[in-house]
């Protein structure tokens, strides 16, 4: 099961720079499409690429690891408190 989580995290780590790049390009294309650059606002190809970059830049993995909700456990008849730690 840990391989799935490692693959999931690896995908997130590798795609973050691509999303930032796409967001930067979408932001650069916005002035071109706003008639600030003559001839670019009617470019269907530029509008499609800018839209694709904007959509891709806004996608991200939104998985939030839930708390386990285990505050204590019983061991040998004694209650022992539990503290969650992130282990990498």
Residue, then its C-alpha position, 0 to 999 in steps of 0.5 A: x500500500x505504501x507504493x501507492x502513496x509514494x507514487x501519488x506523492x511523486x506525481x504531485x512533486x513532479x507536476x508542481x513545477x509544470x503547474x507553476x510554468x503553465x500558470x506563468x504562461x497563462x498570465x503572460x497570455x492574458x495581456x495578449x488576449x486583452x487587445x494589448x498586443x494587436x493581432x493576438x486577441x483574435x488568435x484561436x490557437x493562442x486562446x486555446x493554449x492559454x485556456x489549457x494552461x489556465x486549467x492545468x495550472x489550477x489543477x492540483x492534488x487536494x488529498x488531505x490526510x485525515x487525522x486517525x482520531x486515536x487519542x489513547x490505547x490500552x496496553x496491559x490494562x493501562x491507558x496510554x496516550x497517543x501522539x501523531x507524528x509525520x514520518x517521511 
